[in-house]
């Protein structure tokens, strides 16, 4: 599953960060590293961008970038 498909309030773990060159480096620099826990907090009214909670802070990324991040849902749901 990719990050853009993870439902709001659901937690998961990053499995892989795909993409090439500067985009992949930028995603990794923002803390989107395999093995890291992640949760989708909000989705904009038109569906793009999405706000995620990772490593104790909120990060907003485009759907186009979220499609490149593979996650494994861990079954926990959090009320936001």
N, CA, C and O atoms as a GROMACS GRO file, in nm:
protein
  320
    1UNK      N    1   0.086  -0.117   0.000
    1UNK     CA    2   0.000   0.000   0.000
    1UNK      C    3   0.090   0.123   0.000
    1UNK      O    4   0.199   0.121   0.058
    2UNK      N    5   0.045   0.229  -0.065
    2UNK     CA    6   0.120   0.353  -0.063
    2UNK      C    7   0.057   0.451   0.035
    2UNK      O    8  -0.059   0.437   0.073
    3UNK      N    9   0.134   0.550   0.076
    3UNK     CA   10   0.092   0.645   0.179
    3UNK      C   11  -0.036   0.719   0.142
    3UNK      O   12  -0.117   0.749   0.229
    4UNK      N   13  -0.056   0.748   0.014
    4UNK     CA   14  -0.177   0.820  -0.027
    4UNK      C   15  -0.304   0.738  -0.004
    4UNK      O   16  -0.414   0.795  -0.003
    5UNK      N   17  -0.293   0.607   0.013
    5UNK     CA   18  -0.408   0.519   0.035
    5UNK      C   19  -0.436   0.492   0.183
    5UNK      O   20  -0.540   0.434   0.217
    6UNK      N   21  -0.345   0.533   0.271
    6UNK     CA   22  -0.362   0.512   0.415
    6UNK      C   23  -0.474   0.603   0.466
    6UNK      O   24  -0.468   0.724   0.445
    7UNK      N   25  -0.576   0.548   0.532
    7UNK     CA   26  -0.689   0.630   0.578
    7UNK      C   27  -0.648   0.729   0.688
    7UNK      O   28  -0.550   0.708   0.759
    8UNK      N   29  -0.725   0.836   0.700
    8UNK     CA   30  -0.702   0.936   0.804
    8UNK      C   31  -0.713   0.870   0.941
    8UNK      O   32  -0.806   0.794   0.967
    9UNK      N   33  -0.616   0.899   1.028
    9UNK     CA   34  -0.616   0.846   1.163
    9UNK      C   35  -0.554   0.708   1.177
    9UNK      O   36  -0.543   0.658   1.289
   10UNK      N   37  -0.515   0.648   1.068
   10UNK     CA   38  -0.457   0.513   1.071
   10UNK      C   39  -0.305   0.522   1.075
   10UNK      O   40  -0.244   0.604   1.005
   11UNK      N   41  -0.244   0.437   1.159
   11UNK     CA   42  -0.098   0.435   1.170
   11UNK      C   43  -0.040   0.329   1.078
   11UNK      O   44  -0.106   0.231   1.044
   12UNK      N   45   0.085   0.350   1.041
   12UNK     CA   46   0.155   0.255   0.958
   12UNK      C   47   0.305   0.269   0.976
   12UNK      O   48   0.352   0.352   1.053
   13UNK      N   49   0.378   0.187   0.904
   13UNK     CA   50   0.524   0.190   0.905
   13UNK      C   51   0.572   0.203   0.761
   13UNK      O   52   0.524   0.133   0.673
   14UNK      N   53   0.668   0.291   0.738
   14UNK     CA   54   0.724   0.310   0.605
   14UNK      C   55   0.807   0.186   0.570
   14UNK      O   56   0.895   0.145   0.646
   15UNK      N   57   0.779   0.128   0.453
   15UNK     CA   58   0.854   0.012   0.405
   15UNK      C   59   0.962   0.053   0.306
   15UNK      O   60   1.074   0.001   0.310
   16UNK      N   61   0.930   0.147   0.216
   16UNK     CA   62   1.026   0.189   0.113
   16UNK      C   63   0.991   0.329   0.064
   16UNK      O   64   0.874   0.369   0.064
   17UNK      N   65   1.093   0.400   0.023
   17UNK     CA   66   1.076   0.531  -0.038
   17UNK      C   67   1.126   0.518  -0.182
   17UNK      O   68   1.245   0.504  -0.206
   18UNK      N   69   1.033   0.524  -0.275
   18UNK     CA   70   1.067   0.512  -0.417
   18UNK      C   71   1.088   0.650  -0.476
   18UNK      O   72   1.081   0.751  -0.406
   19UNK      N   73   1.113   0.654  -0.603
   19UNK     CA   74   1.142   0.781  -0.669
   19UNK      C   75   1.289   0.784  -0.704
   19UNK      O   76   1.366   0.695  -0.667
   20UNK      N   77   1.327   0.888  -0.775
   20UNK     CA   78   1.466   0.896  -0.820
   20UNK      C   79   1.526   1.033  -0.792
   20UNK      O   80   1.455   1.133  -0.783
   21UNK      N   81   1.657   1.033  -0.780
   21UNK     CA   82   1.733   1.156  -0.770
   21UNK      C   83   1.693   1.248  -0.657
   21UNK      O   84   1.676   1.204  -0.544
   22UNK      N   85   1.680   1.377  -0.689
   22UNK     CA   86   1.654   1.478  -0.587
   22UNK      C   87   1.524   1.457  -0.509
   22UNK      O   88   1.518   1.489  -0.390
   23UNK      N   89   1.420   1.403  -0.573
   23UNK     CA   90   1.294   1.380  -0.503
   23UNK      C   91   1.313   1.278  -0.391
   23UNK      O   92   1.271   1.302  -0.278
   24UNK      N   93   1.376   1.168  -0.420
   24UNK     CA   94   1.399   1.065  -0.319
   24UNK      C   95   1.485   1.120  -0.205
   24UNK      O   96   1.456   1.094  -0.088
   25UNK      N   97   1.589   1.194  -0.238
   25UNK     CA   98   1.676   1.253  -0.136
   25UNK      C   99   1.598   1.350  -0.049
   25UNK      O  100   1.617   1.354   0.073
   26UNK      N  101   1.510   1.429  -0.109
   26UNK     CA  102   1.430   1.526  -0.034
   26UNK      C  103   1.336   1.454   0.063
   26UNK      O  104   1.323   1.496   0.178
   27UNK      N  105   1.272   1.348   0.018
   27UNK     CA  106   1.181   1.272   0.105
   27UNK      C  107   1.258   1.210   0.222
   27UNK      O  108   1.210   1.214   0.336
   28UNK      N  109   1.374   1.154   0.195
   28UNK     CA  110   1.455   1.095   0.302
   28UNK      C  111   1.502   1.203   0.400
   28UNK      O  112   1.504   1.181   0.521
   29UNK      N  113   1.541   1.320   0.348
   29UNK     CA  114   1.586   1.432   0.433
   29UNK      C  115   1.474   1.481   0.525
   29UNK      O  116   1.502   1.532   0.634
   30UNK      N  117   1.349   1.467   0.482
   30UNK     CA  118   1.236   1.511   0.564
   30UNK      C  119   1.201   1.410   0.672
   30UNK      O  120   1.108   1.432   0.750
   31UNK      N  121   1.274   1.298   0.678
   31UNK     CA  122   1.251   1.199   0.782
   31UNK      C  123   1.167   1.081   0.738
   31UNK      O  124   1.133   0.996   0.821
   32UNK      N  125   1.134   1.072   0.612
   32UNK     CA  126   1.054   0.961   0.561
   32UNK      C  127   1.149   0.845   0.528
   32UNK      O  128   1.183   0.820   0.413
   33UNK      N  129   1.189   0.775   0.634
   33UNK     CA  130   1.290   0.670   0.625
   33UNK      C  131   1.224   0.536   0.654
   33UNK      O  132   1.142   0.526   0.746
   34UNK      N  133   1.257   0.432   0.577
   34UNK     CA  134   1.200   0.299   0.603
   34UNK      C  135   1.217   0.258   0.749
   34UNK      O  136   1.322   0.277   0.809
   35UNK      N  137   1.109   0.200   0.804
   35UNK     CA  138   1.107   0.157   0.943
   35UNK      C  139   1.047   0.259   1.038
   35UNK      O  140   1.027   0.229   1.155
   36UNK      N  141   1.018   0.378   0.989
   36UNK     CA  142   0.964   0.486   1.071
   36UNK      C  143   0.812   0.478   1.077
   36UNK      O  144   0.746   0.452   0.976
   37UNK      N  145   0.755   0.500   1.196
   37UNK     CA  146   0.610   0.503   1.212
   37UNK      C  147   0.553   0.632   1.155
   37UNK      O  148   0.618   0.736   1.157
   38UNK      N  149   0.432   0.624   1.103
   38UNK     CA  150   0.369   0.737   1.036
   38UNK      C  151   0.218   0.731   1.055
   38UNK      O  152   0.162   0.622   1.071
   39UNK      N  153   0.152   0.846   1.055
   39UNK     CA  154   0.007   0.850   1.064
   39UNK      C  155  -0.046   0.965   0.978
   39UNK      O  156   0.010   1.075   0.980
   40UNK      N  157  -0.153   0.940   0.905
   40UNK     CA  158  -0.217   1.045   0.826
   40UNK      C  159  -0.309   1.123   0.919
   40UNK      O  160  -0.398   1.066   0.981
   41UNK      N  161  -0.287   1.255   0.930
   41UNK     CA  162  -0.367   1.339   1.019
   41UNK      C  163  -0.482   1.408   0.946
   41UNK      O  164  -0.595   1.408   0.995
   42UNK      N  165  -0.454   1.467   0.830
   42UNK     CA  166  -0.556   1.544   0.758
   42UNK      C  167  -0.535   1.529   0.608
   42UNK      O  168  -0.425   1.500   0.561
   43UNK      N  169  -0.642   1.551   0.535
   43UNK     CA  170  -0.636   1.559   0.389
   43UNK      C  171  -0.708   1.687   0.350
   43UNK      O  172  -0.817   1.715   0.399
   44UNK      N  173  -0.648   1.764   0.262
   44UNK     CA  174  -0.708   1.890   0.216
   44UNK      C  175  -0.843   1.862   0.148
   44UNK      O  176  -0.864   1.752   0.097
   45UNK      N  177  -0.934   1.960   0.148
   45UNK     CA  178  -1.067   1.939   0.090
   45UNK      C  179  -1.068   1.884  -0.053
   45UNK      O  180  -1.156   1.806  -0.089
   46UNK      N  181  -0.971   1.924  -0.132
   46UNK     CA  182  -0.966   1.874  -0.270
   46UNK      C  183  -0.878   1.750  -0.282
   46UNK      O  184  -0.853   1.700  -0.392
   47UNK      N  185  -0.830   1.698  -0.167
   47UNK     CA  186  -0.753   1.575  -0.166
   47UNK      C  187  -0.602   1.592  -0.175
   47UNK      O  188  -0.530   1.493  -0.162
   48UNK      N  189  -0.554   1.712  -0.195
   48UNK     CA  190  -0.410   1.734  -0.207
   48UNK      C  191  -0.376   1.870  -0.148
   48UNK      O  192  -0.436   1.968  -0.191
   49UNK      N  193  -0.286   1.883  -0.055
   49UNK     CA  194  -0.192   1.786  -0.001
   49UNK      C  195  -0.250   1.710   0.118
   49UNK      O  196  -0.365   1.729   0.155
   50UNK      N  197  -0.165   1.623   0.178
   50UNK     CA  198  -0.204   1.552   0.298
   50UNK      C  199  -0.107   1.588   0.410
   50UNK      O  200   0.011   1.615   0.386
   51UNK      N  201  -0.158   1.588   0.533
   51UNK     CA  202  -0.074   1.615   0.650
   51UNK      C  203  -0.050   1.484   0.722
   51UNK      O  204  -0.143   1.410   0.752
   52UNK      N  205   0.078   1.457   0.750
   52UNK     CA  206   0.113   1.334   0.820
   52UNK      C  207   0.185   1.368   0.950
   52UNK      O  208   0.244   1.475   0.965
   53UNK      N  209   0.178   1.275   1.045
   53UNK     CA  210   0.250   1.289   1.171
   53UNK      C  211   0.363   1.186   1.168
   53UNK      O  212   0.339   1.066   1.154
   54UNK      N  213   0.486   1.236   1.181
   54UNK     CA  214   0.602   1.150   1.175
   54UNK      C  215   0.711   1.205   1.267
   54UNK      O  216   0.738   1.325   1.265
   55UNK      N  217   0.771   1.118   1.346
   55UNK     CA  218   0.882   1.157   1.434
   55UNK      C  219   0.850   1.277   1.523
   55UNK      O  220   0.937   1.359   1.551
   56UNK      N  221   0.725   1.287   1.569
   56UNK     CA  222   0.688   1.393   1.662
   56UNK      C  223   0.653   1.526   1.600
   56UNK      O  224   0.634   1.623   1.674
   57UNK      N  225   0.643   1.536   1.469
   57UNK     CA  226   0.604   1.662   1.406
   57UNK      C  227   0.508   1.636   1.290
   57UNK      O  228   0.495   1.523   1.243
   58UNK      N  229   0.443   1.742   1.244
   58UNK     CA  230   0.351   1.732   1.132
   58UNK      C  231   0.423   1.776   1.005
   58UNK      O  232   0.501   1.872   1.006
   59UNK      N  233   0.397   1.704   0.898
   59UNK     CA  234   0.459   1.732   0.770
   59UNK      C  235   0.350   1.726   0.664
   59UNK      O  236   0.266   1.635   0.665
   60UNK      N  237   0.350   1.820   0.574
   60UNK     CA  238   0.253   1.823   0.466
   60UNK      C  239   0.324   1.791   0.335
   60UNK      O  240   0.423   1.854   0.299
   61UNK      N  241   0.271   1.691   0.264
   61UNK     CA  242   0.331   1.652   0.137
   61UNK      C  243   0.223   1.638   0.030
   61UNK      O  244   0.105   1.620   0.060
   62UNK      N  245   0.265   1.647  -0.094
   62UNK     CA  246   0.173   1.634  -0.206
   62UNK      C  247   0.135   1.487  -0.227
   62UNK      O  248   0.213   1.397  -0.195
   63UNK      N  249   0.018   1.464  -0.280
   63UNK     CA  250  -0.027   1.328  -0.312
   63UNK      C  251   0.071   1.262  -0.407
   63UNK      O  252   0.101   1.143  -0.394
   64UNK      N  253   0.120   1.338  -0.502
   64UNK     CA  254   0.216   1.286  -0.600
   64UNK      C  255   0.339   1.227  -0.530
   64UNK      O  256   0.393   1.125  -0.575
   65UNK      N  257   0.384   1.290  -0.422
   65UNK     CA  258   0.497   1.239  -0.346
   65UNK      C  259   0.456   1.122  -0.257
   65UNK      O  260   0.532   1.026  -0.241
   66UNK      N  261   0.337   1.129  -0.200
   66UNK     CA  262   0.287   1.022  -0.112
   66UNK      C  263   0.271   0.891  -0.188
   66UNK      O  264   0.283   0.784  -0.128
   67UNK      N  265   0.246   0.897  -0.317
   67UNK     CA  266   0.231   0.777  -0.400
   67UNK      C  267   0.362   0.700  -0.413
   67UNK      O  268   0.362   0.583  -0.451
   68UNK      N  269   0.474   0.764  -0.381
   68UNK     CA  270   0.605   0.702  -0.393
   68UNK      C  271   0.653   0.638  -0.263
   68UNK      O  272   0.762   0.581  -0.258
   69UNK      N  273   0.571   0.647  -0.158
   69UNK     CA  274   0.610   0.595  -0.027
   69UNK      C  275   0.526   0.472   0.005
   69UNK      O  276   0.404   0.482   0.020
   70UNK      N  277   0.590   0.359   0.016
   70UNK     CA  278   0.520   0.234   0.049
   70UNK      C  279   0.511   0.220   0.200
   70UNK      O  280   0.609   0.237   0.271
   71UNK      N  281   0.390   0.189   0.248
   71UNK     CA  282   0.368   0.174   0.392
   71UNK      C  283   0.295   0.042   0.421
   71UNK      O  284   0.229  -0.016   0.335
   72UNK      N  285   0.310  -0.001   0.545
   72UNK     CA  286   0.237  -0.118   0.593
   72UNK      C  287   0.148  -0.072   0.707
   72UNK      O  288   0.199  -0.029   0.811
   73UNK      N  289   0.016  -0.079   0.691
   73UNK     CA  290  -0.073  -0.040   0.800
   73UNK      C  291  -0.051  -0.133   0.920
   73UNK      O  292  -0.031  -0.253   0.901
   74UNK      N  293  -0.055  -0.078   1.041
   74UNK     CA  294  -0.034  -0.164   1.157
   74UNK      C  295  -0.161  -0.188   1.236
   74UNK      O  296  -0.155  -0.245   1.346
   75UNK      N  297  -0.275  -0.147   1.184
   75UNK     CA  298  -0.401  -0.178   1.247
   75UNK      C  299  -0.448  -0.081   1.354
   75UNK      O  300  -0.565  -0.084   1.392
   76UNK      N  301  -0.359   0.005   1.403
   76UNK     CA  302  -0.401   0.100   1.504
   76UNK      C  303  -0.467   0.220   1.440
   76UNK      O  304  -0.423   0.270   1.337
   77UNK      N  305  -0.574   0.264   1.503
   77UNK     CA  306  -0.642   0.384   1.457
   77UNK      C  307  -0.644   0.484   1.570
   77UNK      O  308  -0.668   0.449   1.685
   78UNK      N  309  -0.618   0.609   1.537
   78UNK     CA  310  -0.608   0.716   1.636
   78UNK      C  311  -0.714   0.820   1.603
   78UNK      O  312  -0.732   0.856   1.487
   79UNK      N  313  -0.784   0.869   1.704
   79UNK     CA  314  -0.880   0.976   1.683
   79UNK      C  315  -0.805   1.108   1.674
   79UNK      O  316  -0.727   1.142   1.764
   80UNK      N  317  -0.829   1.181   1.565
   80UNK     CA  318  -0.760   1.310   1.547
   80UNK      C  319  -0.855   1.425   1.555
   80UNK      O  320  -0.814   1.541   1.543
   0.00000   0.00000   0.00000
